[in-house]
Amino acid sequence: MVTVEIEREQGKIVSFTLSGHADAGPHGHDLVCAGVSAVSIGTENAVEKLCGVQLNVEQAAKDGGFLRCGVPANLDKETDGKVQLLFEGMVVSIQAIVQEYGKYIQFKDER
């Protein structure tokens, strides 16, 4: 099962963590893992490219199954707003995957 955890402080997303594997299909053909990975890595890339923000990233080196992205604390208000919008878009996308494939994903949001 994939676990997606959204950590917030005062309503703002400060990090997200993905761990585990969905096991919704054979390795390399698991649409749930692929969807969650694409959304989260796409968000990470968008934040870095569009906002010029280097996120604090940790990931499993060998077989995947772990990604944590944290927002730096020193962002100006405008940049932080853009990062938050992209992260909230990620949350909406993951919630859509959860609606369809909920038995393979555990979603936690501190909201």
Backbone as JSON Lines, residues from 0, in Angstrom:
{"i":0,"aa":"M","n":[0.84,-1.18,0.0],"ca":[0.0,0.0,0.0],"c":[0.88,1.24,0.0]}
{"i":1,"aa":"V","n":[0.49,2.22,-0.78],"ca":[1.18,3.51,-0.79],"c":[0.58,4.37,0.31]}
{"i":2,"aa":"T","n":[1.43,5.0,1.09],"ca":[0.98,5.95,2.09],"c":[1.43,7.33,1.66]}
{"i":3,"aa":"V","n":[0.49,8.26,1.63],"ca":[0.77,9.65,1.29],"c":[0.43,10.47,2.52]}
{"i":4,"aa":"E","n":[1.42,11.2,3.04],"ca":[1.2,12.04,4.22],"c":[1.53,13.48,3.88]}
{"i":5,"aa":"I","n":[0.58,14.35,4.18],"ca":[0.75,15.79,3.98],"c":[0.93,16.41,5.36]}
{"i":6,"aa":"E","n":[2.04,17.09,5.56],"ca":[2.29,17.76,6.84],"c":[2.06,19.26,6.67]}
{"i":7,"aa":"R","n":[1.3,19.8,7.6],"ca":[0.96,21.23,7.54],"c":[1.35,21.93,8.83]}
{"i":8,"aa":"E","n":[1.63,23.21,8.69],"ca":[1.8,24.1,9.84],"c":[0.97,25.34,9.55]}
{"i":9,"aa":"Q","n":[0.06,25.64,10.44],"ca":[-0.86,26.78,10.28],"c":[-1.55,26.74,8.92]}
{"i":10,"aa":"G","n":[-1.96,25.54,8.51],"ca":[-2.7,25.35,7.27],"c":[-1.84,25.22,6.02]}
{"i":11,"aa":"K","n":[-0.58,25.63,6.09],"ca":[0.3,25.56,4.92],"c":[1.01,24.21,4.86]}
{"i":12,"aa":"I","n":[1.15,23.68,3.66],"ca":[1.88,22.43,3.48],"c":[3.36,22.72,3.66]}
{"i":13,"aa":"V","n":[3.99,21.99,4.58],"ca":[5.43,22.14,4.8],"c":[6.2,20.95,4.23]}
{"i":14,"aa":"S","n":[5.51,19.81,4.04],"ca":[6.16,18.67,3.41],"c":[5.11,17.64,3.0]}
{"i":15,"aa":"F","n":[5.52,16.76,2.11],"ca":[4.72,15.57,1.82],"c":[5.67,14.39,1.77]}
{"i":16,"aa":"T","n":[5.14,13.23,2.17],"ca":[5.92,12.01,2.18],"c":[5.12,10.9,1.5]}
{"i":17,"aa":"L","n":[5.77,10.19,0.61],"ca":[5.19,9.0,-0.01],"c":[6.04,7.82,0.44]}
{"i":18,"aa":"S","n":[5.38,6.73,0.79],"ca":[6.13,5.52,1.15],"c":[5.34,4.29,0.76]}
{"i":19,"aa":"G","n":[6.07,3.22,0.5],"ca":[5.45,1.94,0.16],"c":[5.19,1.8,-1.33]}
{"i":20,"aa":"H","n":[4.56,0.68,-1.65],"ca":[4.19,0.36,-3.03],"c":[2.72,-0.05,-3.03]}
{"i":21,"aa":"A","n":[2.01,0.32,-4.06],"ca":[0.58,0.03,-4.13],"c":[0.3,-1.46,-4.31]}
{"i":22,"aa":"D","n":[1.14,-2.15,-5.03],"ca":[0.92,-3.56,-5.37],"c":[-0.43,-3.76,-6.06]}
{"i":23,"aa":"A","n":[-0.78,-2.8,-6.92],"ca":[-2.03,-2.89,-7.68],"c":[-1.81,-3.58,-9.02]}
{"i":24,"aa":"G","n":[-0.58,-3.93,-9.3],"ca":[-0.24,-4.61,-10.54],"c":[1.2,-5.07,-10.47]}
{"i":25,"aa":"P","n":[1.66,-5.76,-11.49],"ca":[3.05,-6.23,-11.5],"c":[4.03,-5.06,-11.44]}
{"i":26,"aa":"H","n":[5.18,-5.31,-10.82],"ca":[6.21,-4.28,-10.72],"c":[6.52,-3.73,-12.11]}
{"i":27,"aa":"G","n":[6.51,-2.42,-12.22],"ca":[6.75,-1.77,-13.5],"c":[5.5,-1.55,-14.32]}
{"i":28,"aa":"H","n":[4.38,-2.11,-13.87],"ca":[3.11,-1.96,-14.58],"c":[1.98,-1.58,-13.62]}
{"i":29,"aa":"D","n":[2.35,-1.03,-12.48],"ca":[1.39,-0.67,-11.43],"c":[0.91,0.75,-11.69]}
{"i":30,"aa":"L","n":[-0.32,0.89,-12.19],"ca":[-0.84,2.21,-12.55],"c":[-1.03,3.12,-11.35]}
{"i":31,"aa":"V","n":[-1.35,2.56,-10.19],"ca":[-1.54,3.39,-9.0],"c":[-0.21,4.0,-8.57]}
{"i":32,"aa":"C","n":[0.81,3.17,-8.46],"ca":[2.15,3.69,-8.12],"c":[2.61,4.71,-9.16]}
{"i":33,"aa":"A","n":[2.4,4.39,-10.42],"ca":[2.82,5.3,-11.48],"c":[2.09,6.63,-11.39]}
{"i":34,"aa":"G","n":[0.79,6.59,-11.12],"ca":[0.01,7.82,-11.02],"c":[0.45,8.69,-9.86]}
{"i":35,"aa":"V","n":[0.59,8.09,-8.69],"ca":[1.01,8.84,-7.5],"c":[2.42,9.38,-7.7]}
{"i":36,"aa":"S","n":[3.29,8.57,-8.27],"ca":[4.67,9.01,-8.53],"c":[4.7,10.17,-9.52]}
{"i":37,"aa":"A","n":[3.95,10.05,-10.59],"ca":[3.94,11.1,-11.61],"c":[3.44,12.43,-11.04]}
{"i":38,"aa":"V","n":[2.37,12.36,-10.25],"ca":[1.81,13.58,-9.67],"c":[2.81,14.21,-8.7]}
{"i":39,"aa":"S","n":[3.39,13.41,-7.82],"ca":[4.29,13.97,-6.8],"c":[5.62,14.46,-7.39]}
{"i":40,"aa":"I","n":[6.22,13.68,-8.27],"ca":[7.47,14.1,-8.89],"c":[7.23,15.27,-9.84]}
{"i":41,"aa":"G","n":[6.1,15.26,-10.51],"ca":[5.73,16.4,-11.36],"c":[5.59,17.68,-10.55]}
{"i":42,"aa":"T","n":[5.02,17.56,-9.36],"ca":[4.88,18.73,-8.48],"c":[6.26,19.21,-8.03]}
{"i":43,"aa":"E","n":[7.1,18.28,-7.63],"ca":[8.47,18.64,-7.22],"c":[9.17,19.39,-8.35]}
{"i":44,"aa":"N","n":[9.1,18.85,-9.57],"ca":[9.75,19.47,-10.72],"c":[9.15,20.84,-11.03]}
{"i":45,"aa":"A","n":[7.82,20.97,-10.94],"ca":[7.16,22.25,-11.22],"c":[7.58,23.31,-10.21]}
{"i":46,"aa":"V","n":[7.66,22.95,-8.95],"ca":[8.08,23.91,-7.92],"c":[9.49,24.39,-8.23]}
{"i":47,"aa":"E","n":[10.38,23.48,-8.56],"ca":[11.76,23.86,-8.83],"c":[11.88,24.71,-10.1]}
{"i":48,"aa":"K","n":[11.18,24.31,-11.16],"ca":[11.29,25.0,-12.45],"c":[10.53,26.32,-12.48]}
{"i":49,"aa":"L","n":[9.28,26.32,-12.0],"ca":[8.42,27.51,-12.11],"c":[8.62,28.51,-10.99]}
{"i":50,"aa":"C","n":[9.02,28.03,-9.82],"ca":[9.17,28.92,-8.66],"c":[10.63,29.19,-8.32]}
{"i":51,"aa":"G","n":[11.54,28.44,-8.92],"ca":[12.94,28.6,-8.61],"c":[13.3,28.19,-7.19]}
{"i":52,"aa":"V","n":[12.53,27.25,-6.65],"ca":[12.72,26.81,-5.27],"c":[13.32,25.41,-5.25]}
{"i":53,"aa":"Q","n":[14.42,25.26,-4.55],"ca":[15.02,23.95,-4.36],"c":[14.4,23.33,-3.11]}
{"i":54,"aa":"L","n":[13.56,22.32,-3.3],"ca":[12.92,21.65,-2.17],"c":[13.92,20.78,-1.43]}
{"i":55,"aa":"N","n":[13.64,20.5,-0.18],"ca":[14.45,19.57,0.6],"c":[13.93,18.17,0.29]}
{"i":56,"aa":"V","n":[14.68,17.4,-0.48],"ca":[14.21,16.12,-1.0],"c":[15.02,14.97,-0.41]}
{"i":57,"aa":"E","n":[14.3,13.94,0.02],"ca":[14.9,12.67,0.42],"c":[14.18,11.6,-0.38]}
{"i":58,"aa":"Q","n":[14.92,10.64,-0.9],"ca":[14.26,9.54,-1.61],"c":[15.08,8.27,-1.46]}
{"i":59,"aa":"A","n":[14.38,7.14,-1.59],"ca":[15.04,5.85,-1.51],"c":[15.89,5.69,-2.76]}
{"i":60,"aa":"A","n":[17.07,5.21,-2.58],"ca":[18.01,5.1,-3.69],"c":[17.83,3.84,-4.52]}
{"i":61,"aa":"K","n":[17.46,2.73,-3.89],"ca":[17.5,1.47,-4.61],"c":[16.18,1.12,-5.3]}
{"i":62,"aa":"D","n":[15.19,0.7,-4.57],"ca":[13.95,0.22,-5.19],"c":[12.81,1.23,-5.11]}
{"i":63,"aa":"G","n":[13.11,2.47,-4.81],"ca":[12.06,3.48,-4.7],"c":[11.21,3.23,-3.47]}
{"i":64,"aa":"G","n":[9.99,3.63,-3.55],"ca":[9.08,3.4,-2.43],"c":[9.16,4.44,-1.33]}
{"i":65,"aa":"F","n":[9.96,5.5,-1.51],"ca":[10.02,6.56,-0.51],"c":[10.43,7.87,-1.16]}
{"i":66,"aa":"L","n":[9.64,8.91,-0.9],"ca":[9.95,10.26,-1.34],"c":[9.42,11.22,-0.3]}
{"i":67,"aa":"R","n":[10.26,12.14,0.13],"ca":[9.82,13.21,1.04],"c":[10.31,14.52,0.46]}
{"i":68,"aa":"C","n":[9.39,15.49,0.35],"ca":[9.74,16.82,-0.14],"c":[9.29,17.84,0.89]}
{"i":69,"aa":"G","n":[10.23,18.66,1.33],"ca":[9.94,19.7,2.3],"c":[10.15,21.07,1.69]}
{"i":70,"aa":"V","n":[9.33,22.02,2.14],"ca":[9.41,23.4,1.66],"c":[10.4,24.16,2.54]}
{"i":71,"aa":"P","n":[11.37,24.85,1.93],"ca":[12.28,25.66,2.74],"c":[11.51,26.72,3.52]}
{"i":72,"aa":"A","n":[11.99,27.04,4.7],"ca":[11.28,27.96,5.59],"c":[11.47,29.43,5.23]}
{"i":73,"aa":"N","n":[12.45,29.77,4.42],"ca":[12.8,31.17,4.21],"c":[12.22,31.79,2.94]}
{"i":74,"aa":"L","n":[11.12,31.29,2.43],"ca":[10.57,31.81,1.18],"c":[9.83,33.12,1.41]}
{"i":75,"aa":"D","n":[9.91,34.01,0.41],"ca":[9.11,35.23,0.5],"c":[7.64,34.87,0.27]}
{"i":76,"aa":"K","n":[6.77,35.78,0.65],"ca":[5.32,35.51,0.65],"c":[4.8,35.12,-0.75]}
{"i":77,"aa":"E","n":[5.24,35.83,-1.77],"ca":[4.75,35.55,-3.14],"c":[5.19,34.17,-3.61]}
{"i":78,"aa":"T","n":[6.46,33.84,-3.4],"ca":[6.97,32.53,-3.82],"c":[6.29,31.42,-3.02]}
{"i":79,"aa":"D","n":[6.15,31.63,-1.72],"ca":[5.48,30.62,-0.89],"c":[4.05,30.39,-1.37]}
{"i":80,"aa":"G","n":[3.36,31.44,-1.77],"ca":[1.99,31.3,-2.29],"c":[1.95,30.43,-3.54]}
{"i":81,"aa":"K","n":[2.93,30.62,-4.41],"ca":[2.99,29.8,-5.63],"c":[3.29,28.34,-5.31]}
{"i":82,"aa":"V","n":[4.21,28.12,-4.38],"ca":[4.54,26.75,-3.97],"c":[3.32,26.09,-3.36]}
{"i":83,"aa":"Q","n":[2.61,26.82,-2.5],"ca":[1.42,26.27,-1.87],"c":[0.36,25.9,-2.9]}
{"i":84,"aa":"L","n":[0.18,26.73,-3.92],"ca":[-0.81,26.43,-4.96],"c":[-0.44,25.15,-5.7]}
{"i":85,"aa":"L","n":[0.82,24.99,-6.04],"ca":[1.25,23.77,-6.72],"c":[1.08,22.55,-5.81]}
{"i":86,"aa":"F","n":[1.43,22.67,-4.54],"ca":[1.26,21.55,-3.61],"c":[-0.22,21.22,-3.41]}
{"i":87,"aa":"E","n":[-1.06,22.23,-3.31],"ca":[-2.5,21.95,-3.14],"c":[-3.07,21.29,-4.4]}
{"i":88,"aa":"G","n":[-2.56,21.66,-5.56],"ca":[-2.95,20.98,-6.8],"c":[-2.56,19.51,-6.76]}
{"i":89,"aa":"M","n":[-1.39,19.21,-6.2],"ca":[-0.96,17.83,-6.04],"c":[-1.93,17.07,-5.14]}
{"i":90,"aa":"V","n":[-2.35,17.71,-4.04],"ca":[-3.29,17.08,-3.1],"c":[-4.59,16.74,-3.82]}
{"i":91,"aa":"V","n":[-5.11,17.67,-4.61],"ca":[-6.35,17.41,-5.36],"c":[-6.17,16.22,-6.3]}
{"i":92,"aa":"S","n":[-5.05,16.16,-6.99],"ca":[-4.79,15.06,-7.92],"c":[-4.69,13.72,-7.19]}
{"i":93,"aa":"I","n":[-3.99,13.71,-6.07],"ca":[-3.86,12.46,-5.31],"c":[-5.21,12.04,-4.73]}
{"i":94,"aa":"Q","n":[-6.01,13.0,-4.28],"ca":[-7.34,12.66,-3.78],"c":[-8.2,12.03,-4.87]}
{"i":95,"aa":"A","n":[-8.04,12.46,-6.11],"ca":[-8.77,11.85,-7.23],"c":[-8.32,10.4,-7.43]}
{"i":96,"aa":"I","n":[-7.03,10.14,-7.29],"ca":[-6.54,8.76,-7.39],"c":[-7.09,7.92,-6.24]}
{"i":97,"aa":"V","n":[-7.12,8.49,-5.04],"ca":[-7.66,7.79,-3.87],"c":[-9.13,7.42,-4.09]}
{"i":98,"aa":"Q","n":[-9.9,8.32,-4.66],"ca":[-11.32,8.02,-4.91],"c":[-11.49,6.79,-5.79]}
{"i":99,"aa":"E","n":[-10.62,6.64,-6.75],"ca":[-10.74,5.52,-7.69],"c":[-10.05,4.25,-7.19]}
{"i":100,"aa":"Y","n":[-8.94,4.4,-6.49],"ca":[-8.11,3.26,-6.11],"c":[-7.79,3.25,-4.61]}
{"i":101,"aa":"G","n":[-8.75,3.62,-3.79],"ca":[-8.55,3.79,-2.36],"c":[-8.02,2.59,-1.61]}
{"i":102,"aa":"K","n":[-8.28,1.39,-2.11],"ca":[-7.8,0.22,-1.38],"c":[-6.28,0.03,-1.5]}
{"i":103,"aa":"Y","n":[-5.66,0.81,-2.38],"ca":[-4.21,0.73,-2.56],"c":[-3.45,1.92,-1.98]}
{"i":104,"aa":"I","n":[-4.19,2.92,-1.47],"ca":[-3.56,4.17,-1.0],"c":[-4.12,4.56,0.37]}
{"i":105,"aa":"Q","n":[-3.24,4.89,1.27],"ca":[-3.64,5.5,2.54],"c":[-3.23,6.96,2.45]}
{"i":106,"aa":"F","n":[-4.2,7.85,2.61],"ca":[-3.96,9.3,2.47],"c":[-4.19,9.97,3.8]}
{"i":107,"aa":"K","n":[-3.18,10.73,4.27],"ca":[-3.27,11.45,5.54],"c":[-2.95,12.91,5.29]}
{"i":108,"aa":"D","n":[-3.86,13.76,5.7],"ca":[-3.66,15.21,5.57],"c":[-4.0,15.82,6.91]}
{"i":109,"aa":"E","n":[-3.09,16.59,7.48],"ca":[-3.26,17.17,8.81],"c":[-4.27,18.31,8.86]}
{"i":110,"aa":"R","n":[-5.0,18.52,7.81],"ca":[-5.94,19.62,7.73],"c":[-6.84,19.67,8.92]}
